Amino acid sequence: MFHYIKSSRIALLTCTVLAATGVSGQANAQTADDDVGVADIIVTAQKREQSLQDVPIAVTALSRDSLQANRITNVMDLAAQAPNLTMRPAAGGAGIPSFTLRGAVSFGSVAGQDKSIPLYIDGVYIGSAQGSAFELPDLERIEVLRGPQGTLFGRNATAGAISIITREPSGEFGLRQQFTYGNYDHLRSSTRVELPQMGPLSASISYTHSEREGEIKNLGAGVRWDRSGATKSKWARRLNVSPKTLGDDNVESVFAAVKLEPSDSFKTVYRFDWMENHFTPDGNSIVTFNPSGAGAAFGAILTQALLENPSPIANEHRPKAVNNSFTVPGYQTVMGHNLTSTLVLSDTVTLKNIAAYRKSFIFSGADIGGLGSLRVTPTVATMLPTIGIPLATAQTMIGAPIVGAGSQTESRARQWSDELQINYDSDFLTVTAGAIYYKVKTITGAPDGLGGSSILAILPGFKLPSGRRQLSFNTGKSMAAYLQAEVHVTPQLDVIGGARITRDRKTGTTFVYVANPGRQDSYTFSYKDTRPSYMFGVNFKPNDDILLYGKYSTGFVSGGAVSGIEYPAETVKAWEAGIKADLFDRRLRANLALFKADYTDIQAVSGGQFITPPRPELGTLVLREGDLDTKGFEAELTFVPVRGLTLNAGAGYTDLKFTNPNPLLRAPGAPVTARPKWTSNLSAQYVTDPLFGDATMMFRVDATYRSRIRTLAQLNLPASFNPIIYSEEMWQVNSRIAIRDIDFGGGKAELAVWGKNLNDADNPAFPIYFGYEGSSSYVRARTYGVDLTFDF
C-alpha cells in the first residue's frame, strides 16, 4: 500500500505537526494503576546516569520493546530508527555499516581510516569498520546521540555516536527461553540464565543460535574457485564454492556477565561477548550494461560474452535471482572482554574505570558486478588478440570465467583501551572528567598471497593469481584527557563548558602489487597529531517539566595516510538549540532540536586513478572531498492519550551544501549523494487490561521513512543507469502482536507473531558505478514469523 502513498507529503505534514507541538526518545506508558503518562528513561549520554529529559543533547533511546518489535539484533537493523539517521550495508560482504547522520556519512572502509559516527559497546569504542556489523548481545537499550560529541566521546564523533548498553546480572534466579520460526527457514533459539546471588557475586549467561536463508537465488551456484595461493588464510582456501542463496546467516553467540558488589560503594562488572557467523554476502545484480566504458576492444568482448551467456539484468527493484558465481560463503567472528568498575568515594565523588580488549576477523568474497555468467567461448577466444592475448593462448582459455567485478577481503583487528572517569556532583557544580588510552592494530586487504579486486579479469582454471600482497598493516594509538563541568548558577540555570585534548599517532605499511610489470611495492607512513575539541552551552529549566538548551561544539575525525597518500583531519563546528518538555501531566513528551554544522575537509573514499598522476594500482584511497555545510531540525513526540496506548513519532530534516570541492572528486554543482533530506519514524503500541490471570495482549506497529537519495555522484550518465542513479523514497513497516504473561508451570509464557518490512520495500541499497556497468545490492525482503517465550 505504501508504494502508492504520496509519502513525501506525509513526511512533510508529520514534521510540520511535530515542529508545531514541540517534541523524545521512544518510551512506554507507565503502568501504575493511579498514573497514566510517559515513563522516565534513564540514559548515559553524558557518561553518567540521567533522565533523558535532563540531558542537553538530542538523544533517541531505543527501549527493549522497540528493539524487539523492530527485530533489532544487528547493527545493520538501526536504519531510520532515529531522526536523520540512515544506514546502508556496504557492498562486498565486508560487514561495514555505512551510517548517515545529520548529513555526515560515516564509512571508515579503508585501512586506518576512522568513522565520524562511532559505535560504542558499554562505553568502549569499536575502532575497525570491517566486521563491525555483528549480532548484538543481551541489550538493555541503544542510545543514538546526534551532533558532535567531541568532548566526552572524543575524536571521530563529529556527527554523533551510537551507544549500545548491555544488561547486568540481576542477582535473582531466572531462565528465559525464546524460540523463533520464520520464513526463509529462519530459526532462532535464545537462552538466558540468571544465577542467584551468592554473597557479593551474581552472574548471567546467554546463548543464541540464529539461522536463515537468503532471499535471492544464486544462478552461479556450484562454481568452485581455486584460492590455494592464499597460503596464510585457511578461510580463503576453504570457502571456495559459490552458494545456492545469497544473504544467508548462521550465527552462534554467547554473552556472559559477572557482577561483584561487596558493598554499596563498590561494584565491578565483567562482560564477555563472542559471536561467529557463517554467512553469504547479499546478492548483487547487474542493472545496466555499458560496454563502451571498458574500451572498444574489451567492450566488444564483454558484449559477445554476455550475448552467449546472459546474466539477468534487474532494475530498481530487488530481483529474485542473480548470477553471482564469484561470491563464496563468508566467515566472521567477534570477541570482547569488558571490565567496568565503579567506586563511590562519597556522596559527591564517584570513580569509574572501563578496561577492554576486543578482536574481530572477517573473510568475504563477493561478486559485486552481477556478471557471473561470463565465460570465454570459442567465439570470444577469437577476439582476445585485440587485448593483447595471443590466439594460441586464447584457445587454451576457452571455458575460463570473465570476472566483471569481484572482491575478496580479509580483515583482522585487535584493540585495547582503558578509560578512567571521575564524576563530581554537588548543588553548585557537576563535573565529569577522565583520561583514556586506546590502541588498535588492523590487517586489512585481500587474503595474503592473492590480489584484491578482480575487475575485467580472465581467470583460467578458475584460479586466482597467487604470489601477490594487497594488504595494509596499521597501528593506531590515542591518548586523551577530557573535562566537562556544569555550573548550577541557580536552580533553573546551568552554564556548561567542556574540553578535550587528544594525541593521535598512526603508523603503517601498505603492500601494493602492480600487475604490469609484475612488481611488488610497499609504502610506509607515520602520522602524528595533537588536537583539542571543546563545547560550551546554557541550560534553562523554567520548571521541572521543561528544559531549554543551547550549545556550541567542535570535533574532528583523525587524519592519516593510505599507500603513502596523506589526508587531513576532518573537523566540524556546530550549533544546536533544543527544547525538551513533558506536558499535560506527562501524557505528552515533546523534544525538538535545531542544528547547524559546518564540516571542513570531508574525508571521502576514492580510487587511485583520481589523483595526479593517476595511480590505479593503489586501489582505494582517502581523499579530501570538500567542505560541507548542514542545517536542519529533529523532532520526537511521545503521547499517552489513555492507559495502555503509546504513540511515538519522530522526524528529521537536513539541508546540505558542498563548498570548496576537490575538483578530482567533485565537480562544481555535482549532486549530494547518500544523504536523504527527510527521515521519519512512527509507532503505536497498545497493551490491553488483563484478559485472564495476568495475561495481556500487546499490539505494536512501527514505520520508518526516508526520502529519495542520489546514489551515484557521476554526472551525464547514460540513460540506462537511471534505475540506480536514485534510490526512491522508502517506507518500511514492522509489526508485532503478542499475548503476554500467560501463567505456565510456575512461570510465564508469551506467544507473538511478527513481521518486518511488511510492505516489502525493495529499493537499491548500495549501487556501484564501474563505467562499463552499474550494479546494486538491495534492501532485504519481507520477513515474518512466530516467537514463543518462556520465563521462569
C-alpha positions in Angstrom: 0.0 0.0 0.0 2.8 2.4 0.8 4.1 2.3 -2.7 1.1 4.3 -3.7 1.0 6.9 -0.9 2.3 10.3 -1.6 4.8 9.7 1.2 6.9 12.9 0.8 3.8 14.9 1.6 3.0 12.7 4.6 6.6 13.2 5.9 6.3 17.0 5.4 3.0 17.1 7.2 4.3 14.9 10.0 7.4 17.2 10.5 5.2 20.3 10.5 2.9 18.9 13.1 5.8 17.8 15.3 7.6 21.1 15.0 4.4 22.9 16.0 3.8 20.7 19.0 7.3 20.7 20.2 9.0 17.0 20.9 11.7 12.5 22.9 13.1 9.2 22.9 10.9 6.2 22.4 9.2 5.5 25.7 6.4 3.3 27.1 3.4 4.3 29.2 3.6 4.0 32.9 1.6 1.1 34.3 0.8 2.1 37.8 -2.9 1.9 38.5 -3.2 5.6 39.5 -0.9 7.0 36.9 -1.1 7.3 33.1 1.8 9.0 31.4 5.2 8.7 29.7 7.7 6.7 31.7 11.0 8.2 32.6 14.0 6.9 30.6 17.5 6.7 32.2 20.4 7.2 29.7 24.2 7.6 30.0 24.7 10.0 27.1 26.9 12.2 29.4 28.8 9.2 30.9 26.6 9.2 34.0 23.0 8.1 34.6 20.5 10.9 34.0 16.9 11.2 32.9 16.6 11.6 29.2 14.7 14.9 29.7 17.6 16.3 31.7 20.3 15.7 29.1 21.0 18.7 26.8 21.7 16.5 23.8 19.4 15.3 21.0 19.1 11.6 22.0 16.9 8.8 20.9 16.8 5.9 23.4 15.5 2.6 21.9 13.8 0.6 24.6 13.6 -3.2 24.8 10.0 -3.1 23.4 11.2 -1.1 20.4 14.3 -3.3 19.9 12.1 -6.4 20.0 9.3 -5.1 17.7 11.7 -3.9 15.1 13.8 -7.1 15.3 17.0 -5.1 16.0 19.5 -7.9 16.6 22.3 -6.5 14.4 23.9 -3.1 13.9 22.6 -3.2 10.4 19.0 -3.1 11.7 19.3 0.5 13.0 18.3 2.2 9.8 15.9 5.1 10.3 15.2 4.3 14.0 16.2 7.9 14.9 15.6 11.2 13.1 18.2 12.0 10.5 19.8 8.5 10.9 20.0 6.1 8.0 22.2 3.1 7.3 23.3 1.2 4.2 25.3 -2.1 4.3 28.4 -1.7 2.2 28.7 -3.9 -0.9 31.0 -6.8 -0.9 30.0 -8.6 2.3 32.8 -6.9 4.4 30.3 -6.2 7.3 30.7 -2.5 7.1 27.6 -0.4 8.1 27.6 3.0 6.3 25.7 5.4 8.6 24.4 8.8 7.6 23.5 11.3 10.4 22.7 14.9 10.1 24.2 14.9 6.6 27.5 13.3 7.6 28.4 9.9 6.1 30.4 7.5 8.2 32.1 4.7 6.4 35.7 4.0 7.6 36.2 1.3 5.0 39.8 1.9 4.2 42.5 0.6 6.5 43.4 3.1 9.2 40.5 5.4 8.4 38.3 6.4 11.3 34.5 6.9 11.4 32.5 10.1 12.0 29.7 8.2 13.7 31.4 5.7 16.1 29.9 2.7 17.7 30.3 2.1 21.5 29.5 -1.1 23.4 29.3 -0.5 27.2 31.4 2.6 26.8 34.1 1.0 24.6 34.8 2.5 21.2 34.7 0.0 18.3 37.7 1.0 16.1 37.7 -1.1 13.0 34.9 -0.7 10.5 35.4 -4.1 8.8 33.2 -6.6 10.5 31.6 -4.1 12.8 28.1 -5.2 11.8 27.6 -8.1 14.2 24.9 -9.8 16.3 24.2 -7.7 19.3 24.5 -9.3 22.8 21.8 -9.0 25.6 20.6 -5.5 25.2 19.3 -3.1 27.8 18.9 -0.2 25.3 20.6 1.6 22.4 21.2 5.4 22.5 21.6 7.4 19.4 23.4 10.7 20.2 23.1 13.3 17.5 25.5 16.2 16.9 29.2 16.5 17.7 30.2 14.6 20.9 33.9 15.5 20.8 34.3 16.4 24.5 33.0 13.3 26.2 33.2 10.7 23.4 36.3 12.1 21.7 37.6 12.1 18.2 35.6 10.6 15.4 32.2 11.6 16.8 31.7 14.7 14.6 28.1 13.8 13.6 27.1 11.8 16.7 27.6 8.4 18.3 25.7 5.2 18.7 26.0 3.7 22.2 24.9 0.1 22.9 24.3 -0.8 26.5 24.0 -4.5 27.6 22.3 -6.0 30.6 23.8 -6.5 34.0 23.1 -9.6 36.2 20.0 -9.1 38.3 21.1 -11.4 41.2 17.7 -13.2 41.1 17.4 -16.7 39.6 15.7 -16.7 36.3 15.5 -18.6 33.0 14.3 -17.2 29.7 14.0 -19.3 26.6 12.8 -17.9 23.3 12.2 -19.8 20.1 11.5 -18.1 16.7 10.4 -19.6 13.4 10.0 -17.5 10.3 10.1 -17.5 6.5 13.3 -18.2 4.6 13.8 -21.1 7.0 14.5 -18.7 9.8 15.2 -20.5 13.1 16.3 -18.8 16.3 16.8 -20.1 19.8 17.9 -17.8 22.6 18.5 -18.9 26.2 19.4 -16.6 29.1 20.1 -17.9 32.6 20.3 -15.6 35.6 22.1 -17.2 38.6 21.0 -16.4 42.1 23.3 -14.0 44.0 25.9 -15.7 46.2 27.2 -13.2 48.7 28.6 -10.3 46.6 28.5 -12.3 43.3 25.8 -12.5 40.7 26.1 -13.7 37.1 24.2 -14.3 33.9 24.9 -16.1 30.7 23.0 -16.3 27.4 23.5 -18.3 24.2 21.8 -17.6 20.9 21.7 -19.6 17.7 20.1 -17.9 14.6 20.0 -19.0 11.0 18.1 -18.0 7.9 18.4 -18.5 4.1 18.9 -15.5 1.8 16.0 -14.3 -0.3 17.9 -14.1 -3.6 18.7 -17.3 -5.6 22.3 -17.6 -7.0 22.3 -18.8 -10.6 26.0 -19.2 -10.4 25.8 -21.7 -7.5 28.3 -24.6 -7.5 31.2 -22.8 -9.2 34.5 -23.8 -7.5 37.3 -21.3 -7.2 41.0 -22.0 -6.6 42.4 -19.8 -3.8 45.3 -22.1 -2.9 47.6 -19.1 -3.3 46.3 -17.7 0.0 49.0 -19.5 1.9 48.2 -17.8 5.2 44.4 -17.8 5.2 42.6 -21.1 5.9 39.2 -19.5 5.3 40.1 -18.2 1.9 41.3 -21.7 0.9 38.3 -23.5 2.5 35.4 -21.3 1.3 35.6 -21.7 -2.4 32.2 -22.9 -3.7 29.6 -20.4 -4.8 26.4 -20.8 -2.7 22.8 -21.5 -3.7 21.3 -18.5 -2.0 22.6 -15.0 -1.1 22.1 -13.2 2.2 22.3 -16.3 4.4 23.2 -16.0 8.1 24.2 -18.8 10.6 25.1 -17.2 13.9 26.2 -18.5 17.2 26.7 -16.0 20.0 27.5 -16.1 23.7 27.2 -13.3 26.2 28.2 -13.6 29.9 28.3 -11.1 32.8 29.6 -11.4 36.3 29.0 -8.7 38.9 30.9 -8.4 42.1 29.2 -5.9 44.6 30.7 -6.4 48.1 29.2 -3.1 49.3 27.0 -0.2 48.3 30.2 1.8 47.4 31.9 -0.6 45.1 30.8 -2.6 42.1 32.7 -4.3 39.2 31.1 -6.0 36.2 32.9 -8.2 33.8 31.3 -8.8 30.4 32.2 -11.2 27.7 30.7 -11.4 24.3 31.5 -13.8 21.4 29.9 -14.2 18.0 30.6 -16.4 15.0 28.7 -16.1 11.7 28.9 -18.3 8.6 27.2 -16.1 6.0 26.8 -15.4 2.3 27.1 -11.8 1.0 23.9 -10.1 -0.2 23.1 -10.6 -3.9 24.3 -8.0 -6.3 22.6 -7.6 -9.6 23.8 -6.0 -12.8 21.3 -3.2 -13.5 22.8 -1.6 -16.7 25.4 -2.6 -19.2 27.6 0.0 -20.9 30.3 -1.9 -22.8 31.9 1.2 -24.2 33.0 2.1 -20.7 35.5 -0.8 -20.9 37.1 0.5 -24.1 36.3 -0.6 -27.7 38.2 -3.9 -27.6 37.2 -5.2 -24.2 33.7 -3.8 -24.6 33.2 -5.9 -27.7 34.4 -9.0 -25.8 32.0 -8.3 -23.0 29.1 -7.8 -25.4 29.8 -11.1 -27.1 30.3 -13.0 -23.8 27.0 -11.6 -22.4 25.2 -12.5 -25.6 26.3 -16.1 -25.4 25.9 -16.5 -21.6 23.3 -14.0 -20.4 23.2 -12.7 -16.8 19.8 -11.5 -15.6 19.6 -7.7 -15.7 17.5 -6.2 -12.9 16.1 -2.7 -12.4 15.3 -0.5 -9.4 13.6 -3.4 -7.7 15.1 -6.4 -5.9 15.4 -9.4 -8.3 14.5 -13.0 -7.3 17.7 -14.4 -8.9 21.1 -13.1 -9.9 24.3 -14.7 -11.2 27.0 -14.1 -8.5 29.3 -17.0 -9.3 32.3 -15.2 -7.9 30.6 -15.0 -4.5 31.6 -17.6 -1.9 30.5 -18.1 1.7 32.0 -15.7 4.3 33.1 -16.1 7.9 33.1 -13.6 10.7 34.0 -13.8 14.4 33.9 -11.1 17.1 35.0 -11.4 20.7 35.2 -8.8 23.5 36.1 -8.5 27.2 35.0 -5.6 29.3 35.7 -4.9 33.0 33.8 -1.9 34.4 34.5 -0.9 38.0 32.7 1.8 40.0 33.8 3.2 43.3 31.7 5.7 45.3 34.1 7.7 47.4 31.5 10.0 48.9 28.1 11.5 48.3 29.7 13.7 45.7 32.6 11.8 44.1 32.5 8.6 42.0 35.3 6.9 40.2 34.7 4.6 37.2 37.2 2.6 35.2 36.5 0.7 31.9 39.2 -1.7 30.7 38.5 -3.6 27.5 40.0 -5.8 24.8 38.3 -6.7 21.6 39.2 -8.6 18.4 37.5 -9.4 15.2 38.0 -11.3 11.9 36.1 -11.4 8.7 36.6 -13.1 5.3 34.3 -12.4 2.4 34.4 -13.0 -1.4 31.7 -11.3 -3.4 30.6 -10.8 -6.9 29.8 -7.1 -6.8 29.1 -6.7 -10.6 26.5 -9.4 -11.2 28.1 -10.6 -14.4 28.9 -14.1 -13.0 27.8 -15.9 -16.1 30.5 -14.6 -18.5 32.8 -17.2 -20.0 35.4 -17.4 -22.7 33.6 -19.2 -25.6 35.2 -20.2 -28.9 33.9 -17.0 -30.4 35.2 -14.9 -27.6 38.6 -16.6 -27.8 39.0 -15.4 -31.4 38.5 -11.8 -30.1 41.1 -11.9 -27.3 44.1 -11.0 -29.5 42.5 -7.5 -29.6 43.5 -7.0 -26.0 47.0 -8.5 -26.4 46.4 -12.2 -25.8 47.9 -14.4 -28.5 45.4 -16.6 -30.3 47.2 -19.8 -29.3 47.0 -18.8 -25.6 43.4 -17.6 -26.1 42.4 -21.1 -27.3 43.6 -22.6 -24.0 41.3 -20.2 -22.1 38.0 -21.5 -23.5 35.7 -22.1 -20.6 37.5 -19.7 -18.3 35.4 -17.1 -16.4 35.5 -13.4 -17.2 35.0 -11.7 -13.8 33.3 -8.3 -14.3 33.8 -7.1 -10.8 34.7 -9.4 -7.9 36.1 -8.5 -4.5 37.8 -10.6 -1.8 38.6 -9.1 1.6 40.1 -10.3 4.8 40.4 -8.2 7.9 41.8 -8.7 11.4 41.6 -6.2 14.2 42.7 -6.1 17.8 42.1 -3.2 20.2 43.0 -2.4 23.8 41.5 0.5 25.8 41.3 1.8 29.3 39.3 4.8 30.5 39.3 6.4 34.0 36.4 8.6 34.8 35.8 10.9 37.8 32.3 12.3 38.5 31.7 15.0 41.0 28.2 16.2 41.8 27.1 18.9 44.2 24.4 21.5 44.5 26.7 24.1 42.8 28.8 22.0 40.4 28.7 18.8 38.4 32.0 17.6 36.8 32.8 14.7 34.5 36.5 14.3 33.9 38.6 11.5 32.6 41.6 10.1 30.7 41.7 7.4 28.0 44.3 5.2 26.3 43.4 3.4 23.1 45.4 1.2 20.8 44.3 -0.7 17.7 46.1 -3.0 15.2 44.5 -3.9 11.9 45.5 -6.0 8.9 43.1 -5.3 6.0 43.1 -6.2 2.4 43.0 -9.4 0.3 43.9 -12.8 1.7 47.7 -12.8 1.9 49.1 -14.1 -1.3 46.2 -13.1 -3.5 45.2 -9.9 -5.3 42.3 -7.8 -4.1 39.6 -6.9 -6.6 39.2 -8.8 -9.8 38.0 -6.3 -12.4 37.5 -7.4 -16.0 39.8 -10.4 -15.3 40.1 -13.7 -17.2 40.9 -16.4 -14.7 41.9 -19.7 -16.5 41.1 -22.8 -14.4 39.0 -20.6 -12.0 42.3 -19.9 -10.2 43.0 -16.6 -8.6 46.5 -15.3 -9.3 48.9 -16.0 -6.4 52.2 -14.6 -5.1 50.7 -11.1 -4.5 50.2 -8.9 -1.4 47.4 -6.4 -1.3 47.5 -5.7 2.4 47.6 -2.8 4.8 49.1 -3.2 8.3 48.1 -0.3 10.6 48.7 0.6 14.2 46.9 3.5 15.9 47.4 4.9 19.4 45.4 7.6 21.0 45.7 9.3 24.4 43.2 11.9 25.6 42.1 13.8 28.6 38.7 15.5 29.0 36.7 17.6 31.4 33.1 18.8 31.3 31.6 21.0 34.0 28.1 22.2 34.7 27.9 25.3 37.0 24.4 25.4 38.6 24.1 29.2 38.7 20.5 29.0 40.0 18.2 26.0 40.5 16.9 26.8 37.0 20.1 27.9 35.1 23.2 25.9 34.3 26.3 27.0 32.4 28.2 24.2 30.7 31.8 24.0 29.4 33.9 21.2 28.3 37.2 20.5 26.6 39.3 17.5 25.4 42.8 17.2 24.2 43.7 14.2 22.0 47.1 13.0 20.9 47.0 10.5 17.9 49.7 8.5 16.4 49.3 6.2 13.4 51.8 4.1 11.6 51.5 1.5 8.9 52.7 -0.2 5.8 50.7 -0.9 2.6 51.7 -3.6 0.1 50.6 -3.0 -3.5 51.0 -5.4 -6.3 51.4 -3.8 -9.8 50.2 -6.5 -12.3 52.1 -4.9 -15.1 55.1 -5.1 -15.0 54.6 -7.6 -12.1 56.1 -5.5 -9.3 55.5 -5.6 -5.5 55.6 -2.1 -4.0 55.3 -1.1 -0.3 54.5 2.3 1.3 55.1 3.2 4.9 53.7 6.2 6.8 53.7 7.8 10.2 51.1 10.3 11.3 51.0 12.4 14.5 48.5 15.0 15.6 47.5 16.7 18.9 44.2 18.4 18.6 41.7 20.0 21.0 37.9 19.9 20.9 35.5 21.9 23.1 32.0 22.9 23.8 30.0 25.4 25.9 26.3 25.7 26.5 23.5 27.0 28.6 20.6 25.0 30.1 17.4 26.7 31.5 14.6 24.9 33.3 11.7 27.2 33.9 10.0 24.3 35.8 10.6 20.6 36.4 9.0 19.6 33.1 10.7 21.8 30.6 14.4 22.1 29.5 15.7 24.7 27.1 19.2 24.4 26.0 21.7 25.8 23.5 25.3 24.8 22.8 28.3 25.3 20.6 30.7 22.3 20.0 33.6 21.2 17.9 35.0 17.8 16.9 37.3 16.1 14.4 37.9 12.8 12.6 41.6 11.9 12.7 43.7 12.2 9.5 46.2 9.6 8.3 47.6 8.2 5.1 46.9 5.3 2.7 49.6 4.0 0.3 51.8 7.0 1.1 49.0 9.5 0.2 48.1 11.6 3.2 44.7 13.0 4.0 43.9 15.8 6.6 41.7 15.6 9.7 38.1 16.3 9.2 36.7 19.0 11.5 33.3 20.4 12.5 31.9 23.4 14.2 28.3 23.1 15.2 25.5 25.0 16.9 22.4 23.3 18.5 19.4 24.6 20.3 16.6 22.5 21.7 13.6 22.1 24.0 12.6 19.0 26.0 9.1 19.1 27.6 6.8 16.8 29.5 3.3 18.3 29.2 -0.3 17.6 30.2 0.6 15.7 33.4 3.3 13.8 31.4 0.9 12.4 28.9 2.9 14.2 26.1 6.6 14.3 25.8 7.9 16.7 23.1 11.5 17.2 22.1 12.8 19.5 19.4 16.3 20.3 18.2 17.6 22.8 15.7 21.1 22.5 14.4 23.8 23.9 12.1 27.1 22.2 11.5 30.0 23.3 9.2 32.4 20.5 8.2 35.8 21.2 6.8 37.9 18.7 4.8 35.3 16.0 4.5 37.1 12.6 4.0 35.9 10.5 1.1 36.9 7.1 -0.3 38.0 7.1 -3.9 40.3 5.4 -6.3 43.9 6.0 -7.1 43.0 6.8 -10.7 41.7 10.2 -9.5 45.0 11.6 -8.2 47.6 13.3 -10.2 49.3 11.5 -11.9 46.7 8.6 -11.8 47.7 5.6 -9.7 45.0 2.9 -10.3 47.2 0.2 -8.8 46.8 1.9 -5.4 43.1 0.8 -5.3 41.1 2.8 -2.7 42.4 5.9 -1.1 41.1 8.5 1.3 41.0 12.0 -0.2 39.6 15.3 0.8 36.2 15.8 -0.9 35.5 19.4 0.2 33.6 21.3 2.9 30.0 20.6 3.9 27.5 23.0 5.5 24.4 21.4 7.1 21.4 22.7 8.9 18.1 21.2 9.9 15.8 20.1 12.7 14.8 17.0 14.6 11.5 16.4 16.4 10.3 13.5 18.6 7.0 13.0 20.2 5.6 10.5 22.7 1.9 10.7 23.6 -0.1 8.5 26.0 -3.8 9.5 25.5 -5.2 6.7 27.5 -4.0 3.8 29.6 -2.2 1.2 27.6 -1.8 3.2 24.4 1.5 4.8 23.5 2.1 6.8 20.3 5.6 7.8 19.1 6.6 9.9 16.2 9.9 11.3 15.0 11.1 13.4 12.0 14.3 14.9 10.8 15.2 17.3 8.0 18.7 18.1 6.8 19.7 20.7 4.2 23.2 20.3 2.7 25.6 22.3 0.7 29.1 21.4 -0.5 31.6 24.2 -0.8 35.3 24.3 -1.7 35.1 21.0 -3.6 38.1 18.9 -4.5 37.9 19.0 -8.3 39.4 15.5 -8.5 36.3 14.1 -6.7 33.5 16.6 -7.0 32.8 18.9 -9.9 31.1 22.3 -9.1 27.4 21.6 -8.9 27.8 17.8 -8.5 24.9 16.2 -6.6 25.0 15.3 -3.0 24.9 11.5 -2.6 23.7 9.0 0.1 22.1 11.8 2.2 18.3 12.0 2.4 16.7 15.3 3.3 13.9 13.7 5.3 13.6 10.8 7.7 10.6 9.8 9.9 9.7 7.1 12.3 6.2 6.3 13.7 5.0 3.7 16.1 1.8 2.8 18.0 1.6 0.3 20.9 -1.5 -0.8 22.8 -1.5 -3.1 25.8 -4.8 -4.4 27.0 -6.0 -4.9 30.5 -5.6 -8.4 31.8 -7.7 -10.9 29.8 -7.3 -13.8 32.2 -5.0 -14.0 35.1 -2.1 -11.7 34.4 -2.3 -12.2 30.6 -2.5 -9.2 28.4 -2.4 -8.6 24.6 0.1 -6.2 23.1 -0.3 -4.7 19.6 2.6 -2.7 18.1 3.3 -1.3 14.6 6.4 0.7 13.6 7.0 2.5 10.3 10.2 4.2 9.1 10.6 6.6 6.2 13.5 8.2 4.3 13.2 10.4 1.3 14.7 9.9 -2.1 18.5 9.9 -2.2 21.0 10.3 -5.0 23.2 7.2 -5.0 25.7 7.9 -7.9 27.8 11.0 -8.0 28.8 10.8 -11.6 27.2 13.4 -14.0 25.9 12.9 -17.5 25.5 9.1 -17.1 23.8 7.2 -20.0 20.1 6.8 -19.6 20.5 3.1 -18.9 21.9 4.0 -15.4 18.7 5.7 -14.4 17.4 2.8 -12.2 20.3 3.2 -9.8 21.1 6.9 -10.0 18.5 7.4 -7.3 17.0 5.2 -4.7 13.4 6.4 -4.4 11.7 7.3 -1.1 11.1 4.3 1.1 8.8 3.2 3.8 9.3 0.1 5.9 6.7 -1.2 8.2 7.2 -3.6 11.1 4.6 -5.1 13.4 4.3 -7.4 16.4 1.2 -8.9 18.2 1.7 -10.8 21.4 -0.2 -12.4 24.2 2.0 -11.9 27.3 2.3 -13.1 30.9 0.4 -16.4 30.4 0.7 -18.5 33.6 2.6 -21.6 32.7 4.1 -24.3 35.0 5.3 -21.8 37.6 6.4 -19.3 35.1 5.2 -17.1 32.3 4.8 -17.6 28.6 4.4 -15.3 25.6 3.3 -16.1 22.1 3.8 -13.5 19.4 3.6 -13.1 15.7 5.7 -10.5 13.9 6.6 -9.1 10.5 9.4 -6.9 9.3 9.4 -4.8 6.1 5.8 -5.9 5.7 5.3 -3.7 2.7 8.3 -5.4 1.1 10.3 -2.3 0.2 12.9 -3.5 -2.4 15.0 -0.4 -3.2 18.6 -0.5 -4.3 20.8 -0.5 -1.2 24.3 0.2 -2.4 24.6 0.9 -6.1 28.1 0.9 -7.7 29.3 2.5 -10.9 32.0 0.8 -12.9 31.8 2.7 -16.2 31.1 -0.4 -18.2 28.2 -1.5 -15.9 26.2 -0.5 -12.9 25.2 -2.9 -10.2 23.5 -2.9 -6.8 22.5 -4.8 -3.7 19.0 -4.4 -2.4 17.0 -3.8 0.8 16.3 -7.2 2.4 12.9 -8.8 1.7 9.8 -9.0 3.9 10.2 -11.5 6.8 7.6 -12.8 9.2 7.4 -15.4 11.9 6.4 -16.6 15.4 8.1 -16.1 18.8 7.4 -18.4 21.7 9.0 -17.3 25.0 9.1 -18.9 28.4 10.2 -17.1 31.6 10.8 -19.0 34.9 
